[in-house]
Amino acid sequence: MKVKLLTTISFFTYQLSISQSDKLLHGKVLSNNKPLGKVEVINKTAKTSTTTNDLGEFSIAVKVRDSLLFFSSAYFFTRLKITKATIAENNLLVNMVVKPEELNEIVITNIKFDKIKYDPDAINKIDIFKRANDLTRTIPGYKDGTIANGMSLTIPFGNGKPKKDNRNQNDFKKLIAKTCPPDFFTKELKLNAEEVPLYLEFCDADPKSKTLLEHSNILTTMDFLYAKNEEFKKLKSGVKN
């Protein structure tokens, strides 16, 4: 009988501790002082979520040190760490930053024009004449023969074809730029501004980054960035040692 009584007391004590640690947090999501509806509020720690109403209001169960993510496709995500002060105030205001508008893709039609006819020898002579006048003003003796072979000036003439730009857009970096606010790397990941490009290259080298491109998800993207940040820090400390 005593054993059953102790078990019952322990069970209710456990339930009471759970109810005391989890608090219902109320808040509001804004952007430029305007309420945002249909914003996904995710408790990343507890794996629960809710959505703001038309007035931007939400309620979600939290406890100290939980991590909340606020996500909307048209805005940069916002991440907040829950503290005792946050729970005590119970009136959380979250400001989200709108993403820059993207221009629609421009379709360029291939139009053929008649080739411009030119005389390479005539253009070379004009260019040589102009350079000779400049040299006459700046280098004494250029045209009076005191400088040997002063007029032996040859100028290579190109074929007029522009060099091809082989640079490719980096899809992973574009994904991160669309997802993360500008100060995410310095504030959340504690990286120096000059380390960010190297960190992104480090992330892009991981084959998992290609999976994010195929199945982009805010939680998997965040998990990937935080995990790679830990690897990046260990790599830096190893190099220093």
C-alpha positions in Angstrom: 0.0 0.0 0.0 2.8 2.4 0.9 4.6 1.6 -2.4 1.4 2.4 -4.4 1.0 5.7 -2.4 4.6 6.7 -3.0 4.2 5.9 -6.7 1.0 8.0 -6.9 2.7 10.9 -5.1 5.7 10.7 -7.4 3.5 10.7 -10.5 1.6 13.8 -9.4 4.8 15.6 -8.4 6.2 14.9 -11.8 3.1 16.2 -13.5 3.1 19.3 -11.3 6.8 20.0 -12.2 6.0 19.6 -15.9 3.0 22.0 -15.7 5.2 24.5 -13.8 8.1 24.4 -16.3 5.9 24.8 -19.4 4.3 28.2 -19.7 1.8 29.5 -22.3 3.6 32.5 -23.9 1.5 35.1 -25.7 2.9 37.5 -28.3 2.5 39.4 -31.5 4.3 39.5 -34.8 4.8 42.8 -36.6 6.5 44.3 -39.6 6.8 48.1 -39.9 4.3 48.3 -37.0 1.7 46.3 -39.0 0.5 42.9 -37.7 1.5 39.8 -39.7 -1.0 37.0 -40.0 -0.2 33.4 -41.0 3.3 33.5 -39.6 4.5 30.1 -38.6 5.8 30.1 -34.9 7.9 27.1 -34.3 9.2 25.9 -30.9 12.3 24.2 -32.3 13.2 22.7 -28.9 9.8 21.2 -28.1 9.0 20.4 -31.8 5.7 22.2 -31.6 4.3 25.0 -33.7 1.4 27.4 -34.2 0.3 30.2 -36.6 -0.4 33.9 -36.0 -4.0 35.1 -36.5 -5.0 38.1 -38.6 -4.0 40.4 -35.8 -0.5 38.9 -35.7 -1.2 37.3 -32.3 -0.1 33.8 -31.1 0.2 31.6 -28.1 2.6 28.7 -27.6 3.9 26.6 -24.8 7.5 27.3 -23.9 10.1 27.0 -21.1 13.4 28.7 -20.4 16.1 28.2 -23.1 13.6 27.1 -25.7 14.3 28.3 -29.2 11.5 30.0 -31.2 11.5 30.4 -34.9 9.2 32.8 -36.8 8.9 32.0 -40.4 7.0 33.5 -43.4 8.0 33.2 -47.0 8.0 36.9 -47.7 10.2 37.8 -44.6 13.5 36.8 -43.2 13.1 34.3 -40.4 13.5 35.5 -36.8 15.0 33.4 -34.0 14.5 34.1 -30.3 15.8 32.4 -27.2 13.3 32.2 -24.3 14.5 33.6 -21.0 12.9 33.9 -17.6 12.2 37.6 -18.3 10.4 36.7 -21.6 8.1 34.3 -19.7 7.5 36.8 -16.9 6.6 39.6 -19.2 4.4 37.3 -21.3 3.9 39.9 -24.0 6.4 39.1 -26.7 6.7 41.5 -29.6 8.5 40.2 -32.7 9.5 42.4 -35.6 10.2 40.7 -38.9 12.2 42.2 -41.8 10.7 41.9 -45.3 12.9 40.3 -48.0 14.0 42.5 -50.9 11.7 42.2 -53.9 13.2 40.0 -56.6 13.0 41.1 -60.2 11.3 38.9 -62.7 13.6 37.0 -65.0 14.4 38.9 -68.2 14.2 36.8 -71.5 16.7 38.0 -74.1 15.8 37.3 -77.6 18.7 36.4 -79.9 18.6 39.0 -82.7 21.2 38.9 -85.4 22.5 42.2 -86.7 24.7 42.8 -89.7 28.4 42.8 -88.8 30.0 46.2 -88.7 32.8 46.4 -91.3 36.0 47.8 -90.2 39.6 48.2 -91.5 42.0 46.9 -88.8 45.0 48.7 -90.5 43.2 52.0 -90.6 42.2 51.7 -86.9 45.8 50.7 -86.0 47.2 53.8 -87.8 44.7 56.1 -85.9 45.7 54.5 -82.6 49.4 54.8 -83.4 49.0 58.4 -84.4 47.2 59.3 -81.1 49.8 57.5 -79.0 52.6 59.2 -80.9 51.2 62.6 -80.1 50.9 61.7 -76.4 54.5 60.4 -76.4 55.7 63.6 -78.1 54.3 65.7 -75.3 55.7 63.5 -72.5 59.0 62.0 -73.8 61.5 64.4 -75.3 63.4 63.1 -78.4 60.8 60.6 -79.3 60.3 62.0 -82.9 63.6 63.7 -83.5 65.5 60.4 -83.7 67.5 60.7 -80.4 65.6 57.7 -79.1 66.6 54.6 -81.1 63.7 52.9 -82.9 61.4 55.5 -81.3 58.8 55.1 -84.1 58.9 51.3 -84.1 55.6 51.0 -82.3 53.5 47.9 -82.9 50.1 47.6 -81.3 48.4 44.2 -81.3 44.8 44.4 -82.4 42.3 42.0 -80.9 39.7 40.1 -82.9 36.9 42.0 -81.3 35.4 39.0 -79.5 34.4 39.7 -75.9 35.7 37.3 -73.3 33.2 34.8 -72.0 32.3 35.1 -68.3 32.3 31.6 -67.0 31.2 32.5 -63.5 28.1 30.6 -62.3 25.5 31.6 -59.8 25.9 29.7 -56.5 22.4 28.3 -55.8 23.2 27.4 -52.2 24.3 31.0 -51.4 21.2 32.3 -53.1 19.1 30.0 -50.9 20.8 31.2 -47.7 20.5 34.9 -48.8 16.8 34.4 -49.3 16.3 32.6 -46.0 18.7 34.2 -43.4 18.6 37.9 -42.3 21.8 39.8 -43.0 23.0 39.8 -39.3 22.3 36.1 -38.7 25.9 34.9 -39.1 27.4 37.6 -36.8 24.6 37.6 -34.1 23.5 33.9 -34.1 26.5 32.0 -35.2 29.0 34.5 -33.7 31.1 34.7 -36.8 33.3 37.7 -37.7 32.1 39.5 -40.9 35.3 38.5 -42.7 34.7 34.8 -41.8 31.2 34.6 -43.4 32.3 34.1 -47.0 34.7 31.3 -46.0 32.0 29.7 -43.8 29.5 29.7 -46.7 32.1 28.0 -49.0 32.7 25.5 -46.2 28.9 24.7 -46.1 28.6 24.6 -49.9 31.4 22.0 -50.1 29.2 19.6 -48.0 27.1 17.3 -50.3 24.2 17.8 -47.8 23.9 21.4 -49.1 22.6 20.0 -52.4 19.9 18.2 -50.5 18.7 21.5 -49.0 18.3 22.9 -52.5 16.1 20.0 -53.5 14.0 20.0 -50.3 14.4 23.4 -48.7 12.9 23.6 -45.2 13.5 26.2 -42.5 14.2 23.7 -39.7 16.5 21.4 -41.8 18.3 24.5 -43.1 18.8 25.9 -39.5 20.0 22.5 -38.2 22.5 22.3 -41.1 23.9 25.8 -40.6 24.3 25.3 -36.8 25.9 21.9 -37.2 28.3 23.2 -39.9 29.1 26.2 -37.6 30.3 23.8 -34.9 32.5 22.0 -37.4 33.8 25.3 -38.7 34.8 26.4 -35.2 36.6 23.1 -34.5 38.4 23.4 -37.8 39.5 27.0 -37.0 40.8 25.9 -33.5 42.7 23.0 -35.1 44.4 25.3 -37.6 45.4 27.7 -34.8 46.9 24.9 -32.7 
